[in-house]
């Protein structure tokens, strides 16, 4: 009996041992189940000729074509001196015609070739395009001819309206895979349905056997679509069941409800605000308050445009927790941002940023990696005793020596800069699971995916507070117009001469440092590998010297980057904020949290080296003082490349939520269940978050219904096994921490 677990060799028939090995080593197919789950990458319509456009020499073609001429010619082989034959045929496509030549040492072989490419024969032809005597050729063509049944074309009489083209390896052709799959589907006794009948009926999902037949041997596109929907729904359902179980387990652990107590600290803070909260800030605050008052952990994403007031909303949530007797921690990705948050929060709290939990206010601590042991001693002591209610810090907060009396809320700013394990290390410091609030202006692909999967509740601040000016963003394509960069520096000088200030952002610190500082990997090939950049990136230390000696001579320039001592970085930022620096040449350390009202212009060098979220965050540093902002994206990226498309998208809109979906389309969703944050290869097999959003949402409803009625999935043992397999797999290794 042949099953899905049977060795692949049981369905390869008379294939040569070398070809069998290529199935296993080249394609990674070792069982019958692996084979039938090896889906076609595309389909050719057998009823019409393939449209062929923009041919290039060396391009691999796979087309449905029809032979329009065929001629056998005899000649003398120069090596042997004996008669030989060549069969010359011309293949018609919906585009250029392709010449094909087959060589034979005898008349019988020549006749066999001529029979396969007789005029009027139609089939699938594979080969490389080349030019010979000003005509296109199909070099070393492989083929399967419709209606010609022989050893090579045994499946031809049963070809449907679409011909499957599979992912291949050298030495294995598409019809080799098709023949093996065809035989496997005929002989496997039980493919194994894991979805209950009533579930399939309720969600209009094909049974597993029909889905496999239609994905491998379809008659039309509708059959392909319905078959793929089955497999995507199944994958979404299993993933949602894993996430659903984890959500329920987290709820079962419980959390300390933070109802705000008498609300005195928050009330005092609101009374000293010099402005009125926006409607959006009030609405989101109410959502967070309801979460904090619940007896299970909050897990909420707060997304809002740069400058929409996310930090204020988070601070009010932190004060509510302090009013409830708990402590809060704000985790920032850089020391510059942590220091900025500390200064701004202390300034907003004023006299409330003193005293312990029993006083009228609460101590606000700062913990960063550059602080000495003696500088940390007192803040650590106040946190352990409960005297301090708020701590703001970098990765230093994750260290074992940081102990809380009662950690009630963790706020993660710019969460895309932290992995799941890092967030988990902080939330593990609570006596009970603390509530979690993560903030971002442009969600990264994995975050968008998690919101679609329903593993993060989402709040959105869509309105900007008064005083925020629009930002004009322009692409400066130096590949097309090399001299335009001169106008960039002239434009920057104009802004300074108006009394304003400017930023220049570079991907690198210095020319002798190979790696970039905090720059996202963005461009990936089809295998998820990073595409190397064509030229070295601009460096801060080089550019600040070149600008000072050249186009910006006479202006007050300064450098800022992550390798500077903390005191020097802080002094530089204070000088820029005070207006004693005209142009700050920096790495991405100014990406978030830097608020200088007089800064109106930003130039981002090698902008293609940055991700969508970084570009959006960076330009949010200008236009913060009521003055219009200008952002110039300088890039040598070629037209029609992913990098150029990304930059065009950023230049076309300031809608961070729209840009996050552009980012997702380009970089995929990353590891939805694991620690990987974004880019690289997706952990999803068939699903794509944007394309299949409706399917994922429907699968979540189905998963919740199943878990409500049968938490152990006892009535669906196949589905239970699939869920257990995913939970046990390496991909799900960090589910509990997410």
N, C-alpha and C positions, 0 to 999 in steps of 0.2 A: 504494500500500500504506500503510495506517495503522498506525503503531507508537506505542509509549509516548512517543517524542520528538516525535511530530507535534503541530502547533499545536492548541490546544484548539478553535479554530473549525472544525476538520474534523469534529467530532462534535456541534456545536451545531445543525446542521440549519437549520431556518427561523427560529431565534431572531433577534429584532431586533438591529441593531448595538448599540443602547444596552444591551440585556441582556447581549450578549456581553462588552461592556466591563466590566460589573459583575462577571461571573465572574472577570475578570482582576484588576481593581483592588480590588474588595471582598473577594473570597475568595482572591486570590493564586494562582489556578489559570491556568497558561499553556500547559501541555501536556496531552496525553491521560493521561500517567502521573500528573500532579498530580491530575487529576480522579478517576481510579479509586482513588487513595490518599486521597481526601477521604471519610473514613468517616462513617457516621451517628453522631450523638451519643446517640440513643436510638431505640426502636422502639415503635410502637403495635400492639396486638393487634387485628387486623381482625375477629376472630370475636366480640369482646365489646366492649361500650361502655366508654369510658374512665371511670375513677373520678375524679370531680371533687369536691374538698373545699376548704373555707376560701377561697372566692372573694373577690377584692378588686377594687375598681373600678380599671380600667387594666391589670389583669393580662392578659398575652398567653396565650391558650389554644390548644392544638393537641390536638384530641380526635377519637376515633372516635365518631360519634353516628348516631342514626337519626331521620329526620323522622317526627313523629307527627301533626302537623296542617299543612295548607297551604291558604291561601285567597288568591284574587286579588281586589283591590278597585280600583274605578275612582273617580277624584276629579278635580277641576279644578285644574290648575296655576295658582297665584295670579300667577305672573309672566307666563305667556303667555296665560292664559285658556283654554287648550286641555285636552282630556281627557288624563289620564295614569293610570298604573297603579302599584300597589305589590303585591308578593307577600309575604305574611306567613306565616312558617313557624315551627314550634316543633321544636327539636332535643332529643331525649332523650339524656342521658348517665347514667352510674352515679352520680347525684347530682342537682344542680339542673337543671331544664330551661332551655334558652336560646332566647330569641326571636331571629329573624332577619328582616330586612326588605330587599327588593330593589326598587329603583325602575326603572320603564320608561316611555319616552315613547310607546310604541305597543303594540298588542295582541300583535304578533308577538314582540317582545322579552319581554313579560310571560309569554307562553306558554312561551318558551324557559326562563326562570327557573323557572317552575312545573314544567316537566318535570324539571329537575335536582333540585328539592327536593320531588318528589312524595312523598306519604305512603308509608312503607316503604323509601324509599331510604336507604342507609347509605354513609358515606364518611368522609374525613378533612376536618375543618373547622378553619380557623385564623382568629382574630380577637381583638380586645380585649373583655374583659368590662366591662359597664356596667350601671347600674340605670336603668330607665325605668318609671314608674308602679308602683314596688315589685316589678318583675319583672326577672330577669336577662336581658341581651341580649348577643348576639355581634355587635359592631359591625364593619361592612365585612368580612363573612366571605369568605375565599377557601376553595375546596374542590376536592377531587377525589372524585367519586362512583363507588363501586364498581359496575361493570357498565354504566356509561353511557359509551360510546365516542364521543367527538367530538374536535375539535381539541385541546381542553384536557385531555382525559382519555384520550389514546391508549394509555397504558400500563395503564389500569384493568383490562381483562380478565385480565391476567397477574399481578395482585397476589397475593402469597402470604399466609401466616398472620400475618406481621409487616410493618408498613409503616415504612420508614426515615424518620427525621426528621434532616435534615442541619444542620450549622452553616451559617448563612445570612448574607446581607447585604441591605440594603434594596434592594428591586426584584427579588430572586431568591427564588423559593419552593422549598419542599422538592421538589415534583414536577418543577420545572425541572431540578434536579440529578439526581433519580432517572431522568428520561427520558434525559438526556445520558449518564449512567453506563450505563444499560441498552443504549443504542446502541453505546457504546464497547466494552463487553464482548463484543458480538456481532461487531464488525468488526475488532478488533485481532488481527493474525495471531499474534503471539508475545508473551505477557505477560512471559516471561523468568524461568524457574526458576533460582534460584541455589543451592538446597540439593540435595546429591547424593541419589539415590534411596535408597541404603542408610541414610543419616542420617535421612531422613524416616521410613523404615520402623522404624528402631530407636527413634526417639523419638515415634512415633505422631503425626506432623505431616502435615497436609493438603498436597497439591500446591498451587502458587500460584494456578492457574486456579480450582480449586474453592473455595479460600479467598476469592478476590475475589467469586465468585458468591454464596457464602453470606453474606458480610458485607453485600453490597448488596441481595440478594434472598432473604432467608431464609424458610423455612416455619415455623421454630420457634426457641426459645431455644437449643436444643442446637446447631443449625447455627451460630448467632452465636458461641457459646462456642468451638466447634472452630475457626472461622475466625479469631477474635481470638487464640486460642492459637498458631496458625501465625505470625501477624505478631509477636506478643510473643516467641516463641521465636527467630525470625529476628533481631530487634533485639538480644535478649540474646546470641545467638551471635556476631554481628558485634562487639558491644562486648567480649565476653569474648575474642575473638580478638585485638583490639587490645591489651587489657590483658595477655593471655598473651604476646604478642610482646614487649611492653615488659618484662615480668618476666624473660623469657629473655635479653633484651639486657642487663638489669641484672646478671643472674647471670654473663653472659659477661664483663662488665667486671671482675668479681672485686672482692674486698675483702681487707684484711689481717685474717687470723684473729687474734682476741684470746682466747687460751686461758687467760689468767690468770697466766702465768709461774709463779713460785714461790708466788704467792698470799699473800705476807707481809703486805701492807697490808690486804687484805680480812680476813685471819685476825685481825690485830691489832684491827681495827674490831669484828668479831663478838665478840671476847673482852671488849670494854669496854661492850657493850650491856647496859643494866640490866634487860632483859626478854628473853623467848624469842620468836623469830619464830613467827608463826602458820603452820599447815600450808599455808595458801594462799600466804603470802609465800615459803615454801621452794619450793613447787611451781612458782610463776611464776618464781622466781629460776633454777630449773633449766632452764626453757624458754628464758629469755633467755641463760643461759650457753651452751646448745647453739647458739643462733643466733650468738652472738659468736664461737664457736670455728669457725664455718663460713667458707669462703673466698668467700662472696658476701654482699652487704649484708643485714643484718637490716632488716625493715620491719614493726614490731610495734606494735600498739595495746595499751596497758595501761589497762584500765578497772576502776574500783573505786569503791565508795561513798565519799562524803566522809568522811575519817578512817580509811580502810581501810589506810593505810600504803603508798600508791603511791610517795611520795617516798623512803621507806626502801628499797624494792625498786630504785628507780632509782639511788640512791646506791651500793648494793652493786654494781650493774652498772657504774657509773662507776669504782669502785675496782678492779674486775676488769680494766677496760681500762687503768687506770694501772699495775696490776701487770704488764700485758702490754707496757708501754713506750709506751703511747699517751696521748692527751689527750682530755678530754671537755668538752662545752659543754652547759649547761642554759639553754634559752631560755624566759623568762617574759614574760607579756604586759604587766605593769605594774612600775614601780619599787618600789612597796610590796611586791609579791610577790617580786621579785628580791632585795630587801634581807632580806625574811623568810627566804627560802631560804638566803641567804648566812649569816645569823646562826644558823639552826638547823643547817645542815650543819657549820659551823665548831664549833658547840657539841657536836654528836654526835661529830665527829672528835677534838676536844680537842687534845692534843699532836701528833696525827697530821696536823693541818692546818698543818704547818710543814715547811720543807725542800723540796728539789727531788726530782726523780724518782730520784736516786741515793741519797737519804737514807732515813730511816725513814718519812717521811710525804710529803705533797705540798702545795704551796701552793694555796690556794683563792682565786681572784680574783673581784672584782665589777666589772662594767662596765655603767654606765647612761648615759642621755643627758644627765643633769644634771651629771655629773662634768666638771670642767675639764680642759683639755689637760694641765696639769701633773699632775693626779690620775691621768690615764690612762697617763702615760708609762711608769712602772715596771711596771704590770700588763701592758701591751702588750709590753714588752721581755721579761718572763719567759715570756709565752706563745710568743713567736717563738723564744726560745732552748730551750724545752722544760722550763724549770725548774718551771713551774706545770702541774699535771696537770688541774686542774678550774677552769673559769670559769663564773660564773653572771651572766646579764645580760638586758637587754631587747633591743629592736631595735638598740641600739648594737653588738651582736655582729655585725650584718650588714654593717657598714661595711668598706670595702676595706682600711683601715689595720689591721684586726684579722687577724693572721697567726698560724697555728699551725705548730709544728714537725712534729706528726703527729696530726692530729685523727682519733680513732678511733670516737667515739660522740657523737651529737647526741641530747639529750633535750629534747623540746618539752612544756612543761607547759601544760595548758589549750589544747590544739591548736586548738580552735574559734576562738581569737582570732587565728590566723595563717593567711594564705593560702598556697597552694602555692608561689608565687614566693618568699615570705619564707623558708620552710623550705629551698627549693632554694638560696637565696643562702648559707645557712650550711653546708649539706652540701657545697657546691662548694668549700669551703675545705680539704677533705681532699686529701692527695696521692693517695690511692685513695678510692673512695666510702666514706664512713664508715657505720657502722651507725646506724639511726634507731629511737628509741623515743618514741612519742607517748603522752601520758597525759591522761585525762579522767575525770570522775565521771559526766557525762551526755553521751553522744555526741550530736553534732548530726546532723541528717538526712543530710548528705552523708557523714559518717563511718559511720553505720549502713549507708548504701548501699554504701560501699566495702568494708565487711566482708562484706556479702551477696555482692557481686561477687567477693570473694576477693582483693582487692588489698591488704588488710591482714591479717596474722596477728593473732589476738586472744588476749590473756590476761586473765583476770578474777579480781579479788580480791573474793570475795563475803562474807567474814566480817569483822566489825569487831573491832579489838583491844579488850582489856579497858579499862574506864574510859569507854567511849562510852555516853551515855545516850540514850534515845529522844527524838524531837522531835515535839511535838504541833503540827500546822499547822491553822489555822482561817482561813476566808475571812470578811472583814468587808465585806458588800455594801452600800455606802452608798447605792446607787441604790434599794434596798429599805428600808434602815433608816439614814437619815442620822444619827441620834443615837448610833448605836453607836460612832462614833469617839471619843466622850467616854469610853466604857468602855475603849477601847484605851489611852488615856493613864492612866486610873486603874489599869489592870492593870500598865502599865509602872512606875508609881510603886510599886506593891506589891512588885514584884521588887527594886527598888532598896532599899526599906525592909527587905527580908530580907538585905541586904548584898551583893546581886548587881549585875551591870551589864547594860546593854542597848545594842542598835544600833537606829537608825532610818535606813532607806535611802530615798533620793529619786532620781528619774530625772534631775534637773537640778541645776546648781550654783547659779544665781541667776536671778531673774525676768527679767533683761535679756539672758539668753543663750538664743538660740532652740533650739540643738541640745542633745540629751541627751548625757551622758558615758558612753560605752561601753555603751549600751543597745541591745539587738538589735531590728531591725525584725521584727515578728512577724505582724501581721495583714495578709493579702493578699487581694485580690479574685480573681475567676475568671481574670483576665488576668495575675495575678502582680504587680499593682501594690499598693503599700502603702496601706492604708486609713488616712486621717488621723484622729488622735484628736479627740475631741469637745471637750476642754477643755485648757487649759495644764497642764503637769505641775508637781508640787510641787518646789520648789527648796530645796536645803540651807540657803542663807544666809537665806532667808525663814523657813523652818520652825524653825531653831534659835533665831531671835529670838522667834517667836511662842510656841514652847513655853516658853522661858525666862521670858517675860512672863506666861504663862498656866498651862496645866495642869501643867507640870513646874517651876514656879517653886520656887526653893530648892534644886534639884538641880544638880549640877556637869555642865554640858553643854559639848560642844565640836564643832566642825565639821571635816570631813575631805573633801577633794576633789582632783581631779587638777591644778587650776591653782595649788595651793599650792606653794611652794618645797620641794624635796626634804628639806631639813633640818627645815622646819616639819612636813611630813607625818610624818617619822620621829620627831620629838619628840612629836607628838600620839599616835602609835601606842604609843610607849614609855610615855607617861603613862597611856593607857588600860590597857595591860598591867599597869602598876604599881598600878592601882586608884584613881588620883587623878581620874579622870573617871568619872561615873556613866553618862551616856548619850552615845554617839557618833553624831552625825547626819552621814551620809556618803553619797557616791555609791557606785558599784559598785567603787571601789578596794579595798574590803574583801572583794570577792567570793571570792577564793581566797588561801590562804596565811596568813591572819590567825588566830592561835591564842591566844585569851584564855580560860583555863579558867573564870574567874568570870562570863563572859558567858552569861546564860541565856535572854534574850528578844530578839526582833527584830521590828520593825514595818517592813513594806515598803509604802511609799506608792505609789499608782497602780500596783499590782502588775501590772495588765494591760499596762503598757508594757514589761515584761520578758519574755524568752523562758523556756521551760521549764528549760533548762540553767542560766540565770542564777539563777532562783528557787531551784532545787535547790542550787546552789553557795552562794548567800547564806545560806540557812537552815542550811547545814552549819557556819556559824561559831559556832553556839550548841550547848550540850549537850556540850562537849568536855572538861569537867572532872569528869565523873561525875554532874553535876546534870541533872535533866530540862530539856529545852529547849522553848521556846514560840516559834512563828513566826506572826504575824498578817498576813494579806494584805489590805490595804485597797484597795478598788477600787470605782469607780462603774460598772463594766461591767454592761450589761443582761443579764438571763437569756437563755439559749439563743443567745448570740453565741459566736463562736470564742474570744474572750478569756475569757469566763466559763467555758466548757468547759475551757480550759487551766488556769485557776485551780482549778476543782473537781478536776481530775486531780492537780495538785500537792498539794492539801490532802488527797487521799484516800490517797496512798502516799508512802513515802520510798524506793521502789525506783527508783534512777536509770536502770536499764536499761529498765524498763517505761515510765518517763517519756520516754525517748528515742524510743520507738516512738510514743507519743502525739504528740510533737513532729513526727515524720516524717509521721504521718497529716495533721497540720494544715498543715505548711509545705512538704511535698514534699521531694524529695531533692536539689534544687539541681543543679549541673552535675557529674555523676558523673566526667566525664573532664577537666574543666577547673579553672579557678582559683576559681570561685565556691564559697563555703563552705556556704551553706545558704539556705533560703527562696527568694524570687523564683521564676522559672520553671524548671521541671525541664528538663534537657537530654535526658531520655528522652522519646520520642515516644509510644509505646503502653504501655511498661512502668511499673508502679508497684511499688516495692521490696517493700513489705509484702504486697500482694496477690499478686505474682508471684514470691515468694521461691523457691518450688520450681522454677519454670521457669528462673530465673536460675542456680540451682545446677546443674540438669540441663544447661543450656547451657555452663556452665563445664567439666563433664566432657566434653561433646562437643568443645569447643574444644581442650582438652588432648589428647584423642585425635587430633584432626585435625593439630595441630601436631607431635605425636610422630611421626606417620607421614608427614607431607607439610608441612614447615615453610613452604614457599613457596606452598602451596595450589594447586599446578599442576594437580591433578586436579579442582579446583573453580574454574574461572576466574571464574564469576559471583560467587562468594563472595569470591574474592581481590580483585575490583574493588570490591566493597562495603566490604571492610576498608580498602583503599587510599583510598577516598573519605572514610571516616570519619577515618582517620589524617591526611589532608590538610585536613580541614575545620577551621574556626575552633574548634569545640567541643573538638577534641583538641589544641589548641595547647599545653596544659600537661601532657599525659600523661607526657612524659618526666620532668617535675619532680615528679610525684606518686608 
